[in-house]
Amino acid sequence: MKCIRVETRGNSEVLTCQDIPKPDCASGYLLLKVIAAGINFADIMQHRGTYPLQLPLPYTPGMEVIGIVEVIGGNVTDRRLGERVAAVSFEAGGYAEYITVRPEQAIPLPPEIDAHTALALLIQGLSAYLLLTHAAKIRSGESIMVHAAAGGVGSFLVQLAKLMHTGDVFGTAGTLEKRQKISNWGVDYPINYNEPNWHKTVLEITSGKGIDVIFDPVGGDAITQNLSCLGVEGRFVSYGWLSGNYPALTQTQCQSLLFNNQSVSGFAVNVVMERHPDIVGAALAQLFTWVQMNQLHPILGQVFPLKDAAKAHAAIASRTTMGKVILQVD
Ligand SMILES: NC(=O)c1ccc[n+]([C@@H]2O[C@H](COP(=O)([O-])OP(=O)(O)OC[C@H]3O[C@@H](n4cnc5c(N)ncnc54)[C@H](OP(=O)(O)O)[C@@H]3O)[C@@H](O)[C@H]2O)c1
């Protein structure tokens, strides 16, 4: 079968298209014929070697696929050959014509949800929903800041915030074109984070009150600007480090958190998936319903053929993409 392999750590050129044997379907597993695979920023950090949980080399990247059940392994009940499923696999293997997954990793897809929309919802849409509801426990009317608002998770945070009746939505994006797009999706105040004093602009807009909840996938030095525009009783939720660095807190910042009843917390979608499958099931059902009711419009970005995975990763790394980027396999 055709698949993408990573044999050394490095930039996107380490992704090569190869022919390897189709995997056997062991007892307790399903063999899926992959229709399309989703790309997540973590896939890029993985081959760069900047992801904390490193997959051993060589490996096939890809944490999410839409596929058709082609073989059902022994001891698997209640599954159907030919069923179209969405599957998440944190052990990777999705950039390939076939993947084996455990049945509990594969969710049957409603027929009305097309493969690309499902891929957008699977990790990025789900993460955005859980960031708002599970991590930040957002309350109606609270203002939020969405960094990387034109990206995969960011574009969902913006739309879901409006569906959940938050207050003002601030969003950052690196180009004018992206800032125009995020305004169309629901951002009330598009912010250019390349302006070093963007946090002062936020304080001016909020009459000095600052923001209730900041969602941060960037990390690094921007923690200083972020905390300086976080409101009293505000929550800062860290869920990624696009900058390549974790945020580091100074003693003064810790004091300020205490005296302003603020909190800093972290979020990882895989932890919720492992510990709270019921919450994840309900969240996906809600996302599918909003899409079917035409209330949520996943932003579908570029689609690349499987063999061009390296080009797709280079496009994301160069910050030229918006929304969900997909590899078409079948
Ligand atoms: N913790 C979790 O459970 C979880 C789940 C899903 C995703 N994530 C994290 O969420 C973040 C977003 O993931 P995604 O897959 O949705 O990616 P993405 O946002 O679609 O892609 C990256 C975008 O981030 C922006 N960006 C800002 N600073 C950047 C930097 N220093 N380097 C590169 N891009 C930068 C760029 O937009 P601009 O042009 O506007 O800068 C770029 O287009 C990643 O950190 C990812 O690891 C975490």
PDBQT file of the ligand as one rigid body, heavy atoms in Angstrom, charges set to zero:
ROOT
HETATM    1  N1  LIG A 401      -4.052  20.458  23.381  1.00  0.00    +0.000 N 
HETATM    2  C1  LIG A 401      -4.842  19.861  22.498  1.00  0.00    +0.000 C 
HETATM    3  O1  LIG A 401      -5.610  18.940  22.805  1.00  0.00    +0.000 OA
HETATM    4  C2  LIG A 401      -4.791  20.317  21.081  1.00  0.00    +0.000 A 
HETATM    5  C3  LIG A 401      -5.688  19.816  20.135  1.00  0.00    +0.000 A 
HETATM    6  C4  LIG A 401      -5.612  20.289  18.826  1.00  0.00    +0.000 A 
HETATM    7  C5  LIG A 401      -4.653  21.233  18.503  1.00  0.00    +0.000 A 
HETATM    8  N2  LIG A 401      -3.789  21.673  19.454  1.00  0.00    +0.000 N 
HETATM    9  C6  LIG A 401      -2.795  22.704  19.171  1.00  0.00    +0.000 C 
HETATM   10  O2  LIG A 401      -3.469  23.821  18.673  1.00  0.00    +0.000 OA
HETATM   11  C7  LIG A 401      -2.621  24.551  17.823  1.00  0.00    +0.000 C 
HETATM   12  C8  LIG A 401      -3.342  24.789  16.518  1.00  0.00    +0.000 C 
HETATM   13  O3  LIG A 401      -3.449  23.541  15.854  1.00  0.00    +0.000 OA
HETATM   14  P1  LIG A 401      -4.116  23.420  14.427  1.00  0.00    +0.000 P 
HETATM   15  O4  LIG A 401      -3.907  22.007  14.000  1.00  0.00    +0.000 OA
HETATM   16  O5  LIG A 401      -5.498  23.962  14.482  1.00  0.00    +0.000 OA
HETATM   17  O6  LIG A 401      -3.156  24.346  13.542  1.00  0.00    +0.000 OA
HETATM   18  P2  LIG A 401      -3.536  25.654  12.718  1.00  0.00    +0.000 P 
HETATM   19  O7  LIG A 401      -4.015  26.672  13.675  1.00  0.00    +0.000 OA
HETATM   20  O8  LIG A 401      -4.473  25.265  11.633  1.00  0.00    +0.000 OA
HETATM   21  O9  LIG A 401      -2.184  26.093  11.990  1.00  0.00    +0.000 OA
HETATM   22  C9  LIG A 401      -1.249  26.937  12.434  1.00  0.00    +0.000 C 
HETATM   23  C10 LIG A 401      -1.636  28.446  12.370  1.00  0.00    +0.000 C 
HETATM   24  O10 LIG A 401      -1.220  29.000  13.607  1.00  0.00    +0.000 OA
HETATM   25  C11 LIG A 401      -0.809  30.338  13.442  1.00  0.00    +0.000 C 
HETATM   26  N3  LIG A 401       0.443  30.594  14.156  1.00  0.00    +0.000 N 
HETATM   27  C12 LIG A 401       0.605  31.503  15.162  1.00  0.00    +0.000 A 
HETATM   28  N4  LIG A 401       1.843  31.466  15.610  1.00  0.00    +0.000 NA
HETATM   29  C13 LIG A 401       2.510  30.552  14.886  1.00  0.00    +0.000 A 
HETATM   30  C14 LIG A 401       3.849  30.081  14.888  1.00  0.00    +0.000 A 
HETATM   31  N5  LIG A 401       4.770  30.568  15.748  1.00  0.00    +0.000 N 
HETATM   32  N6  LIG A 401       4.207  29.124  13.991  1.00  0.00    +0.000 NA
HETATM   33  C15 LIG A 401       3.298  28.619  13.145  1.00  0.00    +0.000 A 
HETATM   34  N7  LIG A 401       2.000  29.024  13.106  1.00  0.00    +0.000 NA
HETATM   35  C16 LIG A 401       1.622  29.990  13.966  1.00  0.00    +0.000 A 
HETATM   36  C17 LIG A 401      -0.665  30.580  11.952  1.00  0.00    +0.000 C 
HETATM   37  O11 LIG A 401      -1.660  31.510  11.605  1.00  0.00    +0.000 OA
HETATM   38  P3  LIG A 401      -1.304  33.080  11.530  1.00  0.00    +0.000 P 
HETATM   39  O12 LIG A 401      -0.924  33.326  10.113  1.00  0.00    +0.000 OA
HETATM   40  O13 LIG A 401      -2.537  33.767  11.933  1.00  0.00    +0.000 OA
HETATM   41  O14 LIG A 401      -0.148  33.282  12.442  1.00  0.00    +0.000 OA
HETATM   42  C18 LIG A 401      -0.892  29.208  11.303  1.00  0.00    +0.000 C 
HETATM   43  O15 LIG A 401      -1.616  29.286  10.097  1.00  0.00    +0.000 OA
HETATM   44  C19 LIG A 401      -1.319  23.737  17.737  1.00  0.00    +0.000 C 
HETATM   45  O16 LIG A 401      -0.421  24.211  18.684  1.00  0.00    +0.000 OA
HETATM   46  C20 LIG A 401      -1.778  22.341  18.110  1.00  0.00    +0.000 C 
HETATM   47  O17 LIG A 401      -0.751  21.548  18.605  1.00  0.00    +0.000 OA
HETATM   48  C21 LIG A 401      -3.839  21.229  20.723  1.00  0.00    +0.000 A 
ENDROOT
TORSDOF 0
